[in-house]
């Protein structure tokens, strides 16, 4: 059990690091940011002030300014996983006569993912400018709770269309703002929300395909080594029971790098799958991440003079038009001209 415990600790550590990296891509008001602020207040009592200033500048530079660091990390992780997959998994599977299409499936998904990544990162998310603000104001109706008519962005000096938000990282207002994604180094808005959804779907499918092929290889190895019958023979020819810890230990000692990669990819698939499901839910209900977060605290938000003061605010999603039309809007966002025709 000692080896299995150590392996489970490794899996938990990978999951924790992956979750932290995903949380780090959130906005300032995220749970991680609040927890970091509280921890910083405690540590400020013992950490020298000069080191605090350096750390604060580094964190601000990392998470609140446009940076290619996470893009480089994203590419490095994919290169490491596919380097290991090509060097060991593909070679072993080829020797064991796996179907060629199954072995090439991760590469095909990777090509599609890289295409979506490049398009999403380079696309204009829907920047609100002085020249297009007047037309964008007419695209979506103001719900009177999350979005109020007549508000002007103090930074951009333009009237804020409904469903828009100023991004402090990109320093622009974005139409149908969802969130700023550090992994693609770009905002997700009306013009690239569909690309971002395809990017997430293809990335999850790529990780799942690598995990599936790798798991199939290890299972084939166990079948060929006759270790799945529950017993094994020692050097003296005596039969002993073979449990899961010994199976894991056997695989680790035989293919250590493959087992570690499989653990990482499985956990990555679970994390990406959860986030991808949430993003798909938002798309099917015609919500953005910004709207979903703001709607959870709509009742506790400070009221504007135009909002009723004598009754509690109740948020209702007025933008949902049914699953099919909502999904269509993600890939073909409406324009002011289309709304006038309706």
N, C-alpha and C positions, 0 to 999 in steps of 0.2 A: 504493500500500500504506500510505502514511502515514495516510490517512483511516480505512482499515479497522482499522489498529492502534489508533488513537485510539478508535474505536467499540468495539473489543474490550476496551480498558482500561475504558471506561465500563461495559460489561456486567459485567466482573469486579468492578468497584467496587460496583455495585448488588448483586451476589450476595454479596459479602463483608459488606456492611452488613446485608443481610437475614438472612444466617446468624448474624451477631453478635446481632442483635435476638432471633432465635429462641433462641439459646443463653443470652441474658440472662434468659429466662423460666424457666430451669432452677433447680435447688436450689443450695444453697451448695457441694455437693460436685461441681459440674459442672466440665468441663474448662476452661471460660472462667473460672470463679471461681478455680480453682487457678492458672491462668496469670496472672490479675489479681493474685493474692496475691504470686506470684514477682516480677512486674514492680513491684509496690508496694514490695517489699523493696529492690529495686535503686534505684528512684527516691527512696526515703526518705533516701538518702544525700545527695541534692542539693536536695530540695524542702523548704522551710521547714516546721517542725512545725505551725504554725498552719494553713497551707494543707492539710496532710495531714489534720488533724482535720476541717476543713470538708468536704474531699472524702469522707472516710470517712462522715461523717454524711449527706451527700447520697446516696452509694451505698447506705447502709443504708436510708435513707428510700425510695429508689427501688425496690430489689429485695427488701427483707426486711420491709416493712410494706405494709399494704393501701393502694393508691393508684390513682387513676383516670387517671394519666398515660398508661399504655399503652392504656387504653380510648379516651381522647381521640385518641391517635396512630392507633389502629386505625380509628376513625371518620373521621379526617382523611384517611388514605390512601385509604379507600374513596370519600370525597367527591371527592378530587382525581382519582382514576382515572375515576369515572363522570361527573364534570364534563367532563373531556376527551373521554370517549367520546360523551357527549351533544352537546357543542358542535361536534365535528369529525367523528368517525367516523360517528355516526348520520346526520348531515346529508349527508355525502358518499355514504354507502351508500344513503340514500333517493333521492338524485339519480340514482344508478346502478341504481335499481330492484331492490335486494336484497329478498328475501322478508321481509315484515313480522314473521313469527314468529321468524325468525332474528335480527332486530334487537332484538326484545323479550325474547329468551331471557335475556340477562344481567340484565335488570331483574327477571324472574321469579325467577331464582336468587338475586338479591340480596335480594328480599323474604323468601324462605325462609331465607336465611342470617341476616338480621336477627332473624327470629322465633326461630330456634334460639339466637342469641347472647343475646337478652333472657331467654329461659327458662333457659338454662344459667347465666347470671351471677346471676340472682335466685333460683335453686333452692337448697334446703337440700341440700348434698352428702352428708349422712348424719352429722351431728354426734353424737358419743357423749356422752351426759350421764349423770348419776347415776340418772336415772329409767329410761333404756332400756339401760344398760350390761349389766345382768343378762340381758336377752333377746338382745342382740346377740352375747354370748359364745357362744350356742348356735347361731348361724347357720352359721359355718364351723368346720371342725376345725383344730386346731393341728398344723402339720407337723413341729414339733420342731427345725427348722433356722432358718427365718426368724422363726417366731412361736412363742413359748413361753407355756404356760398359767401364770396366776398373776402375771404382770407388771402392775404398777400405774403409770400415768402420774404422774410426780412433779408435773406442773403441774395436771392436771385432777383428780387424786386418784380416778381410776376404774380398774377393771380393764380392760386393753386387750384387746378382742376380736381374734381372728385376722384378719389382713389390714388392721388399722387402724394408724394412725400419727398422732402429734401434729404438727400443722402450726404451725411457729413464726411464720408470717405471720398466719394467722387466730387463733392461740392457742387452738385447740380440737383434740380428737382426732376424726378422720374415719374412718368405717367404710368398708372396702375403699378405702383411700386410694390414689389414683393419683399425682397431683402437684398443686401449686398453680400455676394458670395466671394470669399477670399480664394476659394479653390479655382475659380475661373477668372479672378481679378476683375470682376465687372458686376454691375448692378443687374438684378433680374427684374425686368419690367414688362410692359405691354408687348414690346417688339421681339423679345427673346425668351419669353416664358415657355413657349412651346419647345424651343431648342433646349432649354434647361431641363424640361421634363424628359425629352428624348435622351439627353446626356445622362440623367440619373438612371433611366431604365436600362440603357446600354451598359453603363458602368456596373450596375447590379447584376445584369445578365452575364457580363464578362467574368466577374468574380465568382458567380455561381457555376459557370462552365468550367473554370479552372479547378474549383473545389470538387466538382463532380468527377472530372477526369482523374484527378489525383486520388480521390477516394476509391475510384474503380481500380486504379493501379494497385493500391495497397490491399484491397480486398482480393484481387487476383493473386497477389503474392502470398497471402494467407492461405488461399485455396490450394495453390501449388505446393506449399510447404506442409500441408496436412495439419495445420495448427488450429483448424476450426472445429475439430471433433471433440474438444473439451479436455483432452489429455495429451501428454507428451512423454517420451522415454528419455531417461537420464543416461549417463555414461555406463551405468551398470545394467541397463535394460529394464529398469523398474518404471512402472507407469505412475504418473502424477497428474493431479487435476490442474488444468490450465485456466486461470481466470482472466478477467479483462485487464488487470494491471500487468500481467505477464505478456499478454498479447500486445499491449501498448509498448511495453519495454522492448519486446522483440522487434517491433517495427521501428522504434526509435534507434535501437542499436544498429539495425540494418540500413535504414534510410533516415538518418537524423535530420538532414536539411529538408527533406521532403515532408516529414512529419511536422516540423516547425512551420514550414510554409503553409501546410494544410490548416493548421490551427489558426494562423493569422487570416487566411483567406476565408475560412468559415465564419469567423467572428466579423470580418469586414462585410461579408455577404449579409449577415443578420442586421448589422447596423445600417448598411445602405438600404436593405430591404424595408426596414422600419421607416426610414426617412423618405424613401421612394413612395411607400404606401401613403404616408401623410401628405406628400406633395400631390399625389394622384387624387386623394380625397379633396384637397383644396381646389384642384382643377375641375373636378366633377361637380362641386358645389359653387363654383365661381367665387372663390375667396382668394385672398392673398395672405401670405404669412403675416404681413403687417396688420391686415384687417382682423385676422384670427386672434392675434395677440391683443390688439386694442379692444376687440369686442369682449374679451374676458374681463377687462377692467373698466368697461364703459360706465358702469354705475358709480364707480369710485373716482372717475375723472372729474377735474374741475369743470364747472358748467360755464358756457359762454353766455353773454347777455341775451343772445337770440334763442337760447334753449329754455324750455319751461322750468321754472324753479319750484313749482308746487307738486310735482310728481316725479317718481324715479324714472331715469332713462332706461328704456328697453330697446336693445339693439335687435334689428331684424334685417336679414340679408335681402336687400331689394334687387340685387344684381343677378341672382340665380334665375335661369330661364329653362331649366330642365337639363338632364345629364347630357344629351346629345348636343344641344346648342351651347352649353357651357364648355364642353370639350372642344367644339368647333371654334369658339371664341379664343381659346388659348393659342391656336395655330393661325387664326385669322382675326386679329383684333378689330373691333368696329371703329369706324371713323365718324366724324361729325356729319358728313354728307349722308351716310347710311342711316343715322338716327333721324335726320330730318325727313327722309323718305318714309320712315315708319310712322 
